[in-house]
Structures are given as C-alpha cells and as structure tokens.
C-alpha cells in the first residue's frame, strides 16, 4: 500500500513539473463558445477536478488538460458585466452546467 502511495505521488510530481505553464491567449481567439469565468483552473488530474470528473462519469483522453471549476459565461467583453474577478478561460466543453468546463486555455479580457 505504501509503495502505491509513493509511486502515485512521484508520478503526479513528475507530471506537475513536466506540464508547461499555460499562457494567456487573447479573448478574441476563442472559437469554441462563450468565454468562461471560473473560480479555479487546474489540471484534470488534480484531486478536486478528478472528483467532479468521476462523479459526472466524464472520460477524458488527456488527464493533463486544464479544467475550470465553478464557471459562468462572460457574454459581453469590454462592457459593464463583461469582467471576471477570477480566471477568464476559453474551453472546448462547457456543457456541464457551470460545474466544470473542460479543455480550457486562459485568456486575457
């Protein structure tokens, strides 16, 4: 049991080091739908994201994909109400009721 814990911890640490830091893209480059404002953005392999992904029965091809947690759409960029006090992202899959958005890229508003 302890070997499994050590192995999993070492594997996750390696993934964290090997995963490049996301860079912010311009909001105008988002072609997948509305820009989302997410409370947190993290790797799909993180404990909190994995819990949500598993509970919804979502199968991901890339466990290193960025996901947004607790997201809401930003519909008007540059107007009042079009701001985000958390993390603005463009995501490939926003179909989970704001609980989680999948395949996210941070954007600059």
C-alpha positions in Angstrom: 0.0 0.0 0.0 2.8 2.4 0.9 4.6 1.6 -2.4 1.5 2.6 -4.3 1.2 5.9 -2.5 4.9 6.7 -3.1 4.6 5.7 -6.8 1.4 7.7 -7.4 2.9 10.7 -5.5 6.1 10.5 -7.6 4.2 10.2 -10.8 2.0 13.2 -10.0 5.0 15.3 -9.1 6.7 14.4 -12.4 3.6 15.4 -14.3 3.4 18.7 -12.5 7.0 19.5 -13.4 6.6 18.3 -17.0 3.4 20.2 -17.7 4.1 23.6 -19.2 2.5 26.6 -17.6 -0.5 27.9 -19.6 -0.2 31.2 -21.3 -3.0 33.7 -21.7 -4.4 34.0 -25.2 -6.4 37.0 -26.4 -10.1 36.5 -25.8 -10.8 37.1 -29.5 -9.0 33.8 -30.3 -11.8 31.8 -28.5 -13.8 30.0 -31.2 -15.4 27.3 -29.0 -18.2 29.4 -27.4 -18.5 32.0 -24.7 -15.6 33.0 -22.6 -16.0 31.5 -19.1 -15.1 33.0 -15.7 -14.0 30.1 -13.5 -13.3 30.2 -9.8 -10.3 27.9 -10.3 -8.5 26.5 -13.2 -6.4 23.4 -12.7 -5.2 20.1 -14.3 -7.9 17.4 -14.8 -5.7 15.1 -12.7 -6.0 17.3 -9.6 -7.9 15.8 -6.7 -10.8 18.3 -6.8 -11.2 18.1 -10.6 -10.9 14.3 -10.7 -13.6 14.0 -8.1 -16.0 16.1 -10.2 -15.0 14.3 -13.5 -15.5 10.9 -11.9 -18.8 11.8 -10.3 -20.2 13.0 -13.6 -18.9 10.0 -15.5 -16.7 12.0 -17.8 -14.0 10.2 -19.7 -11.0 12.4 -20.7 -8.4 11.5 -23.2 -5.9 14.0 -21.7 -5.6 13.9 -17.9 -3.3 16.9 -18.1 -6.0 19.0 -19.8 -6.9 22.2 -17.9 -10.4 22.4 -16.5 -12.3 25.2 -15.0 -14.3 24.7 -11.8 -17.4 26.6 -11.0 -17.7 28.6 -14.2 -20.1 31.1 -15.6 -20.2 32.6 -19.1 -18.9 36.1 -19.8 -21.2 37.2 -22.6 -20.1 40.8 -23.3 -16.4 41.6 -23.4 -15.4 45.2 -22.8 -18.8 46.3 -21.5 -20.1 46.5 -17.9 -20.8 43.0 -16.7 -18.2 41.6 -19.0 -15.5 41.3 -16.4 -14.1 38.4 -14.4 -12.6 38.7 -10.9 -11.3 35.1 -11.1 -9.8 33.3 -14.2 -11.1 34.0 -17.7 -10.8 31.0 -19.9 -11.8 29.6 -23.3 -12.9 26.0 -23.0 -13.7 23.2 -25.5 -16.5 21.7 -23.4 -18.8 24.0 -21.4 -21.8 21.5 -21.3 -21.7 20.6 -17.6 -23.9 23.3 -16.1 -21.0 25.5 -14.9 -19.7 22.9 -12.5 -16.8 22.1 -14.7 -15.5 23.2 -18.1 -13.0 21.0 -20.0 -10.1 21.8 -22.2 -9.6 25.3 -21.1 -7.0 28.0 -22.1 -6.6 31.1 -20.0 -7.5 34.3 -21.9 -6.9 38.0 -21.4 -10.0 40.2 -21.4 
